[in-house]
Amino acid sequence: MDETTHLRLLGFIVERLEVGILAVDRQCRIVLWNRFMETHSGRLLDAVQGQNLFDCFPELPASWLKRKIDSVFVLGNYAFTSWEQRPFLFRFKHNRPITGGVDEMRQNCTFLPLRDASGEVKMVVLTLADYTDTALIQRRLQAAILESETERRKQRALLRRLQGAKAQLFQSEKLASIGQLAAGVAHEINNPVGFVTANLGSMERYLGDLTQLIGAYDAAATALPAAQAAAVQQIRQKLDYEFIREDLTALIKESREGLDHIRRIILDLKDFTRVDQDGWQAADLEKSCDSTLNVVWNELKYKAQIVKEYTHPPHPECIPGQINQVLMNLLVNAGHAIGDQGTITLRTGAQAGEPREVWVEVQDSGHGIAAGDLKRIFDPFFTTKAVGQGTGLGLSVSYSIMRRHGGRIEVRSEPGQGACFRLVLPVQRTEISDQSPPDGPDLAGEVSAEELLALEETDGR
């Protein structure tokens, strides 16, 4: 192939390639301008040849592009720019009537040093490759990935809500079962307590009668012969009659007090579970505290001193059994937070303003809560207790109960300084639907039970 044919072939290729090719000299004057550049710029070679590139195209990033070209002249190295970092040099309109999605053609650009026989860089050749299709596909791919990830986050959030809802349902059913069991136990205990109380009453009367009879015998003993009187006196001393008479009275009194305590425990247990009272009603928070305290007293009596700071606030409208459940969770947690010995303080109060609110606090002198854990304590299954000592559901269920009542739980704590949980309730009934914990998922719209179950069935975990 002779040189002329070779040059003609190169010229043909340069003109026919679907790649923009131009060359500039050291003064950035246009030397080469192929058909691709003519077509997309709307300017023929004759109109731009010998002209300054930046005078012909003032919209170019002159400062950056001039430095890029100069660096190739000086260093003699190949350079490259990707459409992902710099979408385009020339604002050529793309020709994608169907795919669409972008205004200008996305371009990959190369900067090639063109040397003479002595090795000196005489020109810089720029090539522009059209990467619009790739950019559109990648944009759609990124959008699909983002949509998929968003959907996955929503599904994970919904699954967490489902787990929380199932846990709360389990806790509610467990409490209902405990309530039914407590009702049956209370009924069974009430029967023997009733007849033991009645028997004690009869015994107390009989003891009075016998004491009166023995007193009469004592009065008549002075008329007995000396030998018989001495024998009676000896028996009295041997049996320690005076002690028995006094102790029998004390034993009956203590037995009555024990039976009264059993009755109070039964009443508090029934009051706690509210097996015979359902629905919304005005509740005495201080009475709820006392009855719940009696139910969980076995957990606390050996380690906690109870301090009550009651102010007799108004009675809020609520579901008492559910509020008792919250108080039970807080009292048990307070007991677990205390080491060998400590203090649990119960406070009540009212907040002024509209709407009016009342509150009850459970404060302990235990080990406190770490700052990092405070944000997660209401999450289902989160617990700081040792394995086997807690399910992580108590505070989550308590949070949901308070939200359904239109109330809230406030907590303040420092490590080593104990913790204080405040339950705030509106005086007037303000029932709302359950919501996620403060740091939990924030989803738009409500989700049906069918959707939750479908998500659970399709989840691979």
C-alpha positions in Angstrom: 0.0 0.0 0.0 1.5 3.3 -1.1 1.6 6.4 1.2 -1.2 8.1 -0.7 -3.5 5.2 -0.3 -2.6 4.8 3.3 -3.4 8.5 4.0 -6.7 8.2 2.1 -7.6 5.1 4.2 -6.8 6.9 7.5 -8.8 9.9 6.4 -11.8 7.7 5.5 -11.6 6.0 8.9 -11.4 9.3 10.8 -14.4 10.6 9.0 -16.6 7.5 9.2 -15.9 6.5 12.9 -18.8 7.2 15.2 -16.4 9.0 17.5 -15.7 12.7 17.7 -12.1 13.5 16.7 -10.5 16.9 16.8 -6.9 18.2 17.2 -5.6 21.5 18.5 -2.2 23.1 18.4 -0.2 24.7 21.2 -2.4 27.9 21.0 -5.6 25.7 21.1 -6.4 26.4 17.4 -8.5 23.7 15.8 -6.5 21.7 13.3 -8.6 18.6 12.8 -12.4 18.3 12.9 -14.1 15.1 11.7 -17.6 14.5 10.4 -18.9 13.4 13.9 -18.0 16.8 15.3 -19.5 18.6 12.3 -22.8 16.6 12.7 -23.2 17.2 16.4 -21.9 20.7 16.7 -23.5 22.0 13.5 -20.3 23.6 12.4 -18.2 22.5 9.4 -14.5 22.1 9.3 -14.1 25.2 7.1 -15.9 27.3 9.8 -13.7 26.2 12.7 -10.3 25.3 11.2 -7.6 27.6 12.5 -10.0 29.2 15.1 -9.4 29.1 18.8 -11.4 26.3 20.4 -12.7 28.4 23.3 -13.7 31.3 21.0 -15.8 28.9 18.9 -17.3 27.1 22.0 -17.4 29.6 24.9 -19.6 27.1 26.8 -16.7 24.7 27.3 -15.1 24.4 30.8 -12.2 26.6 29.6 -10.2 26.8 32.8 -10.2 23.1 33.4 -9.9 22.0 29.7 -7.0 24.5 29.0 -5.0 23.0 32.0 -5.7 19.5 30.7 -4.5 20.3 27.2 -1.4 22.1 28.5 -0.5 19.2 30.8 -0.5 16.9 27.8 1.7 19.2 25.8 4.1 19.6 28.7 4.2 16.1 30.0 3.5 14.3 26.8 1.2 11.8 28.6 -2.1 10.3 27.6 -5.1 11.6 29.6 -8.7 10.5 30.0 -12.0 11.7 31.5 -15.1 9.5 32.2 -18.7 10.6 31.8 -19.3 9.4 35.4 -16.9 12.2 36.7 -17.4 14.8 34.0 -20.5 13.9 31.9 -19.5 15.9 28.8 -17.2 18.5 27.3 -19.3 19.5 24.4 -23.0 20.1 25.0 -24.1 17.9 22.1 -27.8 16.9 22.2 -28.2 13.2 22.2 -30.4 11.3 19.7 -32.4 8.9 21.9 -36.1 9.6 21.2 -37.2 6.3 22.6 -34.9 5.7 25.6 -34.6 9.4 26.6 -33.7 10.4 30.1 -30.9 12.9 29.6 -30.5 16.2 27.8 -26.9 16.1 26.6 -24.8 13.4 25.1 -22.6 11.7 27.8 -19.0 11.5 26.6 -15.8 9.6 27.4 -12.9 11.8 26.3 -9.3 11.0 25.6 -6.3 13.4 25.2 -3.6 12.0 23.0 -0.2 13.7 22.4 0.8 13.8 18.7 4.6 14.1 18.2 6.7 15.1 15.3 9.8 13.2 14.1 11.9 14.8 16.8 9.5 13.6 19.6 8.1 17.0 20.4 4.4 17.2 21.0 3.0 19.3 18.2 -0.7 18.7 18.7 -3.2 17.2 21.2 -5.9 15.0 19.7 -9.2 14.8 21.5 -11.6 11.9 21.0 -15.2 12.0 22.2 -17.0 8.6 22.5 -20.8 8.6 22.9 -21.7 6.8 26.2 -25.2 8.0 26.5 -26.8 4.6 26.2 -24.5 3.3 28.9 -25.3 6.3 31.1 -29.0 5.7 30.7 -28.8 2.0 31.4 -26.6 2.7 34.5 -29.0 5.4 35.7 -31.9 3.0 35.4 -29.9 0.3 37.1 -29.0 2.6 40.0 -32.6 3.6 40.3 -33.7 0.0 40.3 -31.1 -0.9 42.9 -32.2 2.1 45.1 -35.8 1.1 44.7 -35.0 -2.5 45.6 -33.0 -1.4 48.6 -35.7 0.9 49.7 -38.2 -1.9 49.4 -36.0 -4.3 51.3 -35.6 -1.7 54.1 -39.4 -1.3 54.2 -39.8 -5.1 54.4 -37.2 -5.4 57.1 -39.0 -2.6 59.0 -42.3 -4.3 58.5 -40.9 -7.6 59.7 -39.6 -5.9 62.8 -43.0 -4.5 63.4 -44.6 -7.9 62.9 -42.2 -9.4 65.4 -43.0 -6.7 67.8 -46.7 -7.1 67.3 -46.4 -10.9 67.7 -44.4 -10.4 70.9 -47.0 -8.0 72.3 -49.8 -10.4 71.4 -47.9 -13.2 73.2 -47.5 -11.0 76.2 -51.1 -9.9 76.2 -52.3 -13.5 75.9 -49.9 -14.6 78.7 -51.2 -11.8 80.9 -54.8 -12.9 80.1 -53.9 -16.5 81.0 -52.3 -15.3 84.2 -55.4 -13.3 85.0 -57.7 -16.3 84.5 -55.4 -18.5 86.6 -55.3 -15.8 89.3 -59.1 -15.6 89.3 -59.4 -19.3 89.7 -56.7 -19.4 92.4 -58.3 -16.4 94.2 -61.7 -18.2 94.2 -60.2 -21.4 95.5 -58.3 -19.6 98.2 -61.2 -17.5 99.2 -63.3 -20.5 100.2 -60.8 -21.9 102.8 -60.0 -18.4 104.0 -63.6 -17.8 104.5 -64.3 -20.8 106.7 -60.9 -20.4 108.6 -61.9 -16.8 109.4 -65.3 -18.0 110.6 -63.7 -20.7 112.7 -61.3 -18.2 114.2 -64.3 -16.1 115.2 -65.9 -19.1 116.9 -62.7 -20.0 118.5 -62.3 -16.5 119.9 -65.8 -16.7 121.4 -65.1 -20.2 122.8 -61.9 -19.0 124.3 -63.7 -16.2 126.0 -66.3 -18.6 127.4 -63.6 -21.0 128.6 -61.6 -18.1 130.2 -64.7 -17.0 132.0 -65.4 -20.6 133.1 -61.8 -21.0 134.4 -62.1 -17.7 136.2 -65.2 -19.0 138.0 -63.3 -22.2 138.9 -60.4 -20.0 140.2 -62.8 -18.1 142.4 -64.2 -21.4 143.8 -60.8 -22.9 144.3 -60.4 -21.1 147.6 -63.1 -23.3 149.1 -61.3 -26.5 148.2 -59.4 -28.5 150.8 -55.8 -27.6 151.0 -54.6 -30.8 149.3 -56.9 -30.4 146.3 -56.1 -26.7 146.0 -52.3 -27.5 146.0 -52.8 -30.1 143.3 -54.7 -27.7 141.1 -52.1 -25.0 141.6 -49.4 -27.5 140.7 -51.2 -28.3 137.4 -51.5 -24.6 136.6 -47.8 -24.1 137.1 -46.9 -27.2 135.1 -49.0 -26.1 132.1 -48.0 -22.4 132.5 -51.7 -21.5 132.4 -51.1 -17.7 132.6 -48.8 -17.8 129.5 -51.3 -20.0 127.5 -54.2 -17.7 128.3 -52.3 -14.6 127.1 -50.7 -16.3 124.1 -53.9 -17.8 122.8 -55.3 -14.3 122.5 -52.2 -13.1 120.7 -52.2 -16.2 118.4 -55.8 -15.6 117.4 -55.1 -11.9 116.7 -52.0 -12.7 114.6 -54.0 -15.4 112.7 -56.7 -12.8 111.9 -54.0 -10.4 110.7 -52.5 -13.1 108.5 -56.0 -13.9 107.0 -56.6 -10.2 106.4 -53.2 -10.0 104.6 -54.2 -13.0 102.4 -57.5 -11.3 101.6 -55.6 -8.1 100.6 -53.2 -10.1 98.4 -56.2 -11.8 96.6 -57.9 -8.4 96.1 -54.7 -6.9 94.8 -54.2 -9.8 92.5 -57.7 -9.5 91.1 -57.3 -5.7 90.9 -54.0 -6.2 89.1 -55.3 -8.6 86.5 -58.7 -6.9 86.3 -60.4 -10.2 85.4 -63.8 -8.7 86.3 -63.3 -5.2 84.8 -62.6 -4.6 81.2 -62.6 -1.4 79.1 -61.8 2.2 79.8 -62.5 3.7 83.2 -61.1 6.3 85.6 -58.3 4.6 87.6 -56.5 5.5 90.8 -52.9 5.4 89.8 -51.8 5.2 93.5 -54.0 2.3 94.1 -52.6 0.6 91.0 -49.1 1.2 92.3 -50.0 -0.4 95.6 -51.8 -3.4 94.2 -49.0 -4.1 91.6 -46.4 -3.6 94.3 -48.1 -6.3 96.4 -48.2 -8.7 93.5 -44.4 -8.4 92.8 -43.4 -7.9 96.4 -41.7 -11.3 96.5 -39.2 -10.0 93.8 -38.4 -6.9 95.9 -38.8 -7.5 99.6 -35.3 -8.8 100.2 -33.4 -6.1 98.3 -35.5 -2.9 98.0 -36.8 -0.3 100.4 -40.0 1.2 99.0 -40.5 5.0 99.3 -43.9 6.4 98.3 -44.3 10.1 97.4 -48.0 10.3 96.6 -49.8 13.6 95.8 -53.2 12.2 95.0 -53.5 13.3 91.3 -56.8 13.1 89.3 -57.8 9.7 88.1 -57.1 9.3 84.4 -59.3 7.4 82.0 -57.4 4.2 81.0 -57.6 0.5 80.8 -56.4 -0.3 84.4 -55.2 -3.8 83.7 -52.8 -2.6 81.0 -51.5 0.2 83.1 -50.9 -2.3 85.9 -48.9 -4.4 83.4 -46.7 -1.4 82.6 -46.1 -0.7 86.3 -45.3 -4.4 86.9 -42.6 -4.3 84.1 -41.1 -1.2 85.6 -41.0 -2.5 89.2 -39.5 -5.8 88.2 -36.9 -4.0 86.1 -36.1 -1.7 89.0 -35.6 -4.7 91.2 -33.3 -6.4 88.7 -31.3 -3.1 88.4 -30.6 -3.0 92.1 -27.7 -5.1 93.5 -27.8 -6.3 97.0 -29.7 -3.4 98.6 -31.3 -0.2 97.2 -34.3 2.0 97.1 -37.3 2.1 94.7 -39.3 5.4 94.8 -42.9 5.7 93.6 -44.1 9.2 92.9 -47.3 10.6 91.5 -48.2 14.0 90.3 -50.2 16.1 87.8 -49.1 18.5 85.1 -50.9 21.8 84.5 -52.1 23.0 81.1 -54.3 21.6 78.4 -54.7 18.8 77.9 -54.3 18.0 81.5 -51.9 15.1 82.3 -51.0 13.0 85.3 -47.9 11.0 85.8 -46.4 8.3 88.0 -42.6 7.7 88.3 -40.7 4.5 89.2 -37.2 5.4 90.2 -34.5 3.0 91.4 -31.0 3.4 92.8 -29.6 0.7 90.6 -26.7 0.5 88.1 -28.4 2.9 85.6 -28.5 2.7 81.8 -25.7 3.4 79.4 -26.2 6.4 77.0 -25.9 4.1 74.0 -28.6 1.8 75.2 -31.1 4.5 76.0 -32.0 4.8 72.3 -32.8 1.1 72.1 -34.5 0.2 75.3 -38.0 0.2 73.7 -36.9 -1.9 70.7 -38.5 -5.4 70.8 -36.1 -8.1 72.0 -33.4 -5.6 73.1 -32.2 -6.3 76.6 -29.2 -5.5 78.7 -29.8 -8.4 81.0 -27.8 -11.6 81.0 -28.9 -14.4 78.7 -31.9 -16.2 80.2 -32.8 -13.3 82.5 -34.9 -11.2 80.1 -36.7 -11.4 76.8 -36.4 -7.7 75.9 -40.2 -7.4 75.5 -41.3 -5.7 78.7 -40.4 -2.1 77.8 -41.5 -2.6 74.2 -44.9 -3.8 75.3 -45.1 -1.0 77.9 -44.2 1.6 75.2 -47.0 0.3 72.9 -49.6 0.3 75.8 -48.7 3.9 76.7 -48.9 5.0 73.0 -52.3 3.4 72.6 -53.5 5.4 75.7 -52.3 8.6 74.1 -49.5 8.8 76.7 -45.8 8.4 76.8 -42.8 7.0 78.7 -40.0 9.4 79.7 -36.7 8.0 81.0 -33.7 9.6 82.5 -30.7 7.7 83.6 -26.9 7.9 84.1 -24.6 4.9 84.6 -24.2 4.2 88.3 -26.9 6.7 89.3 -30.0 4.6 88.8 -32.9 5.2 86.4 -36.3 7.0 86.5 -39.2 6.0 84.3 -42.1 8.4 84.1 -45.5 7.3 82.8 -47.5 10.3 81.5 -51.3 9.8 80.8 -53.9 12.3 79.7 -56.7 12.8 82.2 -59.3 12.6 79.5 -59.3 9.5 77.3 -57.1 9.8 74.2 -56.9 6.4 72.5 -54.7 6.2 69.4 -53.4 3.4 67.3 -50.1 1.7 68.2 -46.9 3.1 66.8 -43.3 2.0 66.4 -40.7 2.8 69.0 -39.0 6.2 68.8 -35.9 4.9 67.0 -37.8 2.3 65.1 -38.9 2.3 61.4 -40.9 5.2 60.2 -43.1 3.9 57.4 -45.6 5.8 55.4 -49.1 4.6 55.6 -50.6 1.7 57.5 -49.8 -1.9 56.8 -52.5 -4.6 56.9 -52.2 -7.9 58.7 -52.3 -9.7 55.4 -49.3 -7.8 54.1 -47.4 -8.5 57.3 -48.1 -12.2 57.1 -47.2 -12.3 53.4 -43.9 -10.6 54.2 -43.3 -13.2 56.9 -44.0 -16.1 54.6 -41.7 -14.8 51.9 -38.9 -13.8 54.1 -35.9 -16.1 53.8 -34.7 -15.9 57.4 
